C-alpha cells in the first residue's frame, strides 16, 4: 500500500511561517509570492485535516495541533538537511523560471532565446505556459509575460510592445465567399472570435455600428486563431508579429488596409519588485527588455 506523504514544499513553508510568525516574511525568505505561500499552507492544512495557524491581522500563531505538528516537521526537515550527500558542496546552477503565453512563446520567445543562452551559458531556463486573461498571479515563477490590459497591482509592469490589429483571411476562404471588398462585406463572412482580440473596437475604426459577435467559432489562443484562418474557417483579427510569416507564404491576406492602432490588449513584462536581487533573473529581464521593448524583432 502506497504511503501518502505531505508535500515537502508545503512543509518548508509551514516551518518558515512558524519561525517568523508571519506569512509575508516567510514568503520573502522562500522567494515566492504571498499568494503562492498561502496556497502552500492551505495545501498542508487540507492534507492534515486541521488548522495549523490562527490568523490575526498580519501576524499568525500556531494552533495547539500546529505546535505539536511543528516538532515532527522540524525533525523530518533536519534529518533531510543533515543527510550526507556526495555533491552537496557543489555550487547550485543559477536558474530562471519564465512563464509566457503560448503564442508569444512559439513566435517570439523561442526563436530569440538562443541570444540569452549565448550571453548567459551557465543559467538554466525553465519555461512554463500561461493562459492569457486567466492566470493572474506570478505563483512561483520569476519572470512572466502577460497579454492583457496591463493592470497588475503590486507588480512591476512594463509594456513590451503594442502593435495594430487587422483582419485576415485565407485566399481559399475569400474565393469561397466571393471576396471581401469593403468592411461592410464582412456581413457575409464567418467572424472568428477570441476574448484576446475582440472585434468591437475594430468595427468602430472601420465605421461599422456592429455589436461584438456572439456566435461562431471561438478560440482563446492566438496561435489557434491564426491556424483557423489558415484552414479557411473564416476571418479573424491578427497582429503582424504572428501573422507576417503566413502572409509572406500566401496562406492568408490582410483585408481593407484598416488597422486598429491601440488595441485593448498588449504584452507586458511582469515581475516582483525584488526580482532583480538575483543576478540571473536581472539578466533575463534586461535581455527581454532589450529584445522586445525596443522592438528589435527580426
C-alpha positions in Angstrom: 0.0 0.0 0.0 1.4 3.4 -1.0 2.3 5.8 1.7 0.6 9.2 1.3 3.2 11.9 2.1 2.8 15.6 2.7 4.3 17.9 0.1 7.8 18.9 1.1 7.4 22.5 -0.3 4.4 22.9 2.0 6.3 21.6 5.0 9.1 24.1 4.4 6.5 26.9 4.2 4.9 25.8 7.4 8.2 25.7 9.2 9.2 29.2 8.0 5.8 30.7 8.9 6.0 29.2 12.4 9.6 30.5 12.8 8.8 34.1 11.7 5.2 34.4 12.9 4.4 36.0 9.5 3.3 34.7 6.1 4.8 37.7 4.4 8.3 37.4 5.9 8.3 33.6 5.3 7.2 34.1 1.7 10.1 36.6 1.2 12.5 34.1 2.7 11.4 31.4 0.2 11.4 33.8 -2.7 7.7 33.2 -3.6 4.7 35.4 -3.7 2.3 35.8 -0.7 -0.5 34.2 -2.7 1.7 31.2 -3.6 2.8 30.9 0.1 -0.8 30.9 1.3 -1.6 28.2 -1.2 1.1 26.0 0.3 -0.3 26.5 3.8 -3.8 25.7 2.6 -2.5 22.6 0.8 -0.8 21.3 4.0 -3.9 22.1 6.2 -6.0 20.1 3.7 -3.6 17.3 3.9 -3.5 17.1 7.8 -7.2 17.9 8.1 -6.5 20.5 10.8 -5.9 24.2 11.1 -2.2 25.0 11.6 -2.4 28.7 12.3 -4.6 31.3 13.9 -4.6 34.5 11.7 -4.6 37.8 13.5 -4.2 40.6 11.0 -0.6 40.5 9.6 0.7 38.1 12.3 0.0 34.4 12.7 0.3 32.0 15.6 0.3 28.2 15.8 -2.8 26.3 16.9 -2.3 23.6 19.5 -2.2 21.0 16.7 0.2 23.2 14.8 2.6 23.3 17.7 2.7 19.5 18.0 3.0 19.1 14.3 5.9 21.6 14.1 8.1 19.4 16.3 7.6 16.4 13.9 8.1 18.6 10.8 11.3 20.1 12.1 12.7 16.7 13.0 11.9 15.4 9.5 13.4 18.5 7.7 16.5 18.4 9.9 17.1 14.7 9.0 16.8 15.5 5.3 19.1 18.6 5.6 21.8 16.7 7.6 21.9 13.6 5.5 25.4 13.4 3.9 25.2 14.0 0.1 28.2 13.4 -2.2 27.7 16.6 -4.2 26.3 18.8 -1.5 29.2 21.3 -1.7 28.9 21.7 -5.4 27.6 25.2 -6.3 24.0 25.4 -7.4 23.4 26.4 -11.0 21.6 29.7 -11.5 18.0 29.1 -12.6 15.3 31.3 -14.0 11.7 30.3 -14.3 9.9 32.1 -17.1 6.1 32.0 -17.8 4.8 33.1 -21.2 1.6 32.9 -23.2 1.7 30.1 -25.8 1.7 32.2 -29.0 4.3 34.6 -27.6 6.4 31.6 -26.7 6.1 30.0 -30.1 6.6 33.1 -32.4 8.8 35.4 -30.3 10.4 33.9 -27.2 11.8 30.6 -28.5 13.1 32.0 -31.9 15.3 34.5 -30.0 16.1 32.6 -26.8 19.4 31.4 -28.2 20.7 35.0 -27.8 20.2 34.9 -24.0 21.7 31.4 -23.8 24.8 32.6 -25.6 25.2 35.5 -23.1 24.4 33.5 -20.0 25.5 30.0 -20.8 25.6 29.0 -17.1 21.9 29.8 -16.4 19.3 27.1 -16.6 16.0 28.3 -18.1 12.7 26.7 -17.2 9.7 27.8 -19.4 6.1 27.5 -18.5 2.9 28.4 -20.4 0.1 30.6 -19.1 -3.4 31.3 -20.4 -3.8 35.0 -21.2 -6.5 36.8 -19.2 -6.9 33.9 -16.9 -3.6 33.3 -15.0 -3.3 36.4 -12.9 -0.7 35.5 -10.2 3.0 35.1 -10.5 2.8 31.9 -8.5 6.4 30.5 -8.2 7.8 31.9 -11.5 10.5 34.6 -11.7 9.6 36.4 -14.9 6.2 36.5 -16.6 4.9 37.9 -19.9 1.2 38.6 -19.8 -1.2 39.5 -22.5 -3.9 41.8 -21.1 -4.8 45.3 -20.0 -1.6 45.9 -18.0 -3.2 46.4 -14.6 -1.3 44.1 -12.2 -1.3 45.5 -8.6 1.9 45.2 -6.5 3.9 44.0 -9.5 6.5 45.8 -11.7 4.7 46.1 -15.1 6.5 47.2 -18.3 4.8 47.1 -21.7 6.9 45.1 -24.2 5.2 46.2 -27.3 1.8 47.2 -28.7 1.0 46.7 -32.4 -2.0 47.3 -34.6 -4.5 44.6 -35.2 -6.1 44.0 -38.6 -8.5 41.4 -40.2 -7.1 38.5 -42.2 -8.5 35.6 -44.2 -7.1 32.8 -46.4 -7.3 33.1 -50.2 -9.3 29.9 -50.4 -11.9 31.3 -48.0 -12.2 34.6 -49.8 -12.7 32.7 -53.1 -15.4 30.6 -51.4 -17.5 33.6 -50.2 -16.9 35.7 -53.3 -14.3 38.1 -51.9 -14.4 41.0 -49.5 -14.0 44.4 -51.0 -15.3 46.7 -48.2 -15.7 46.3 -44.4 -19.5 46.1 -44.8 -18.9 42.9 -46.8 -18.0 41.1 -43.6 -21.7 40.6 -43.0 -21.4 37.5 -45.4 -18.3 36.2 -43.6 -17.8 34.0 -40.6 -16.1 36.1 -38.0 -13.8 34.1 -35.8 -14.0 35.1 -32.2 -11.5 35.4 -29.3 -11.6 37.2 -26.0 -7.9 38.1 -26.7 -8.8 40.0 -29.9 -12.4 41.4 -29.6 -14.0 42.8 -32.8 -15.9 45.8 -31.3 -13.1 48.4 -31.4 -12.1 47.4 -34.9 -15.7 47.7 -36.1 -15.7 51.3 -34.8 -12.4 52.1 -36.5 -14.0 50.7 -39.8 -17.1 52.8 -39.4 -19.3 49.8 -38.6 -22.0 50.1 -35.9 -22.0 46.4 -35.1 -22.1 44.6 -31.8 -19.5 42.1 -30.7 -20.1 38.7 -32.5 -21.6 36.1 -30.1 -21.9 33.1 -32.5 -19.4 31.0 -34.4 -16.0 29.5 -33.6 -14.2 30.9 -30.6 -10.5 30.4 -29.7 -8.7 31.5 -26.5 -5.3 31.1 -28.1 -4.0 33.5 -30.7 -2.0 30.7 -32.4 -5.1 28.5 -32.8 -7.0 31.6 -34.1 -4.4 32.0 -36.9 -4.5 28.3 -37.7 -8.3 28.5 -38.0 -7.8 31.4 -40.5 -5.2 29.4 -42.4 -7.5 26.4 -42.7 -10.3 28.6 -44.1 -12.7 28.7 -41.2 -13.3 32.5 -41.5 -12.0 36.0 -40.8 -10.1 36.9 -37.7 -8.1 39.8 -36.2 -4.3 39.3 -36.2 -1.1 41.1 -35.4 2.0 41.5 -37.6 4.4 39.6 -35.3 2.3 36.5 -35.5 0.7 36.7 -39.0 3.6 38.0 -41.0 5.1 34.6 -41.9 1.7 33.2 -43.0 1.1 36.4 -45.1 4.5 36.1 -46.7 3.8 32.5 -47.7 0.4 33.5 -49.1 -1.5 31.4 -46.6 -3.5 34.5 -45.5 -4.0 38.0 -46.7 -4.7 41.3 -44.8 -8.1 42.9 -45.6 -9.2 46.5 -46.2 -6.0 48.3 -45.0 -7.8 49.4 -41.8 -5.8 48.8 -38.6 -6.7 49.3 -35.0 -3.8 51.4 -33.7 -4.3 50.9 -30.0 -5.9 47.5 -29.3 -7.4 46.7 -26.0 -4.7 44.2 -25.0 -0.9 44.2 -25.2 2.1 42.2 -24.0 3.6 43.2 -20.6 6.7 42.1 -18.7 5.6 41.4 -15.1 7.8 40.6 -12.1 8.1 41.2 -8.4 10.0 44.2 -7.1 12.8 42.2 -5.5 13.3 40.0 -8.6 16.5 41.9 -9.6 18.2 40.8 -6.4 19.1 37.6 -8.2 21.7 38.3 -11.0 20.4 35.6 -13.3 16.8 37.0 -13.1 18.1 40.5 -13.7 20.0 39.3 -16.7 16.8 37.7 -18.1 14.8 40.9 -17.5 17.4 43.0 -19.2 17.6 40.7 -22.2 13.8 40.6 -22.7 13.5 44.4 -22.4 16.4 44.8 -24.9 14.9 42.3 -27.3 11.2 43.2 -27.2 10.6 46.6 -25.7 12.9 48.3 -28.2 11.1 46.2 -30.9 14.4 44.9 -32.4 12.4 42.0 -33.7 13.9 40.5 -36.9 
